[in-house]
Amino acid sequence: MAQSIGNVTLMVRDYDEAIAFFTESLGFELQQDSDLGSGKRWVVVTPTPANAASSGLLLAKAVGAEQEKAIGNQSGGRVFMFLRTDNFA
């Protein structure tokens, strides 16, 4: 049985700000941006082209003070994620 991680949720302050950071600064690709109503969106970015098997980041906008406190501290001060690249510059 083949298994893989599909998406990992990352709490963000603002959808568009996060999309710009991941796509413009890190070179990720926006795979999905769907309006779910009530100010919610389903936003997924991936580090590889859409036709390649890849895990994605689901960018979830923080709602309320409790979730806002988690922005930038998703893993309680530990390293949250490791990205590999062949072009560090």
C-alpha positions as CSV (number, residue, x, y, z in Angstrom):
1,M,0.0,0.0,0.0
2,A,1.5,3.3,-1.1
3,Q,1.2,6.1,1.5
4,S,2.3,9.7,1.6
5,I,1.6,12.9,3.4
6,G,-0.9,15.0,1.5
7,N,-1.0,18.4,3.2
8,V,0.3,19.9,6.4
9,T,-1.6,22.8,7.9
10,L,0.3,26.1,8.6
11,M,-1.4,28.8,10.5
12,V,-1.0,32.2,8.8
13,R,-2.0,35.8,9.6
14,D,-3.3,36.6,6.1
15,Y,-3.9,34.4,3.1
16,D,-2.6,36.7,0.4
17,E,0.5,37.7,2.5
18,A,1.3,34.0,3.0
19,I,0.7,33.1,-0.7
20,A,3.1,36.0,-1.8
21,F,5.8,34.8,0.6
22,F,5.7,31.2,-0.4
23,T,5.3,31.8,-4.2
24,E,7.5,34.9,-4.6
25,S,10.2,34.4,-1.9
26,L,10.4,30.6,-1.9
27,G,9.3,29.7,-5.4
28,F,6.5,27.5,-4.3
29,E,3.5,27.1,-6.7
30,L,-0.1,27.9,-5.7
31,Q,-2.0,24.8,-6.4
32,Q,-5.4,25.7,-5.0
33,D,-7.2,28.8,-3.7
34,S,-10.9,28.1,-3.2
35,D,-13.4,30.4,-1.5
36,L,-15.2,28.4,1.3
37,G,-17.4,31.3,2.3
38,S,-17.4,33.3,5.6
39,G,-13.9,34.6,4.9
40,K,-12.4,31.1,4.7
41,R,-10.3,29.8,1.8
42,W,-8.7,26.4,1.0
43,V,-5.2,27.5,0.0
44,V,-2.5,25.0,-0.9
45,V,1.0,25.7,-2.0
46,T,3.7,23.1,-3.0
47,P,7.4,23.3,-3.6
48,T,7.2,21.3,-6.9
49,P,5.2,21.5,-10.1
50,A,1.5,20.4,-9.9
51,N,2.3,17.2,-11.9
52,A,4.9,16.0,-9.5
53,A,4.0,13.9,-6.4
54,S,4.4,16.3,-3.5
55,S,3.2,17.2,-0.1
56,G,1.6,20.6,0.2
57,L,1.1,23.3,2.8
58,L,-2.5,24.1,3.6
59,L,-2.4,27.8,4.6
60,A,-5.1,28.3,7.2
61,K,-5.9,31.8,8.4
62,A,-5.9,32.1,12.2
63,V,-9.3,32.9,13.7
64,G,-9.4,34.2,17.2
65,A,-6.7,35.0,19.8
66,E,-5.8,31.4,20.6
67,Q,-5.0,30.6,16.9
68,E,-3.3,34.0,16.4
69,K,-0.8,33.1,19.2
70,A,0.2,30.0,17.3
71,I,1.4,32.0,14.2
72,G,5.1,31.6,13.9
73,N,5.2,29.1,16.8
74,Q,3.4,26.2,15.3
75,S,5.5,23.6,17.0
76,G,6.1,25.2,20.4
77,G,9.5,26.6,19.7
78,R,10.9,23.5,18.0
79,V,11.9,23.4,14.3
80,F,8.7,22.9,12.4
81,M,9.8,22.0,8.9
82,F,12.9,21.3,6.8
83,L,12.9,22.4,3.2
84,R,15.4,21.0,0.7
85,T,16.6,23.0,-2.2
86,D,19.4,22.9,-4.8
87,N,19.5,26.7,-5.0
88,F,20.0,28.2,-1.6
89,A,20.6,31.7,-3.0
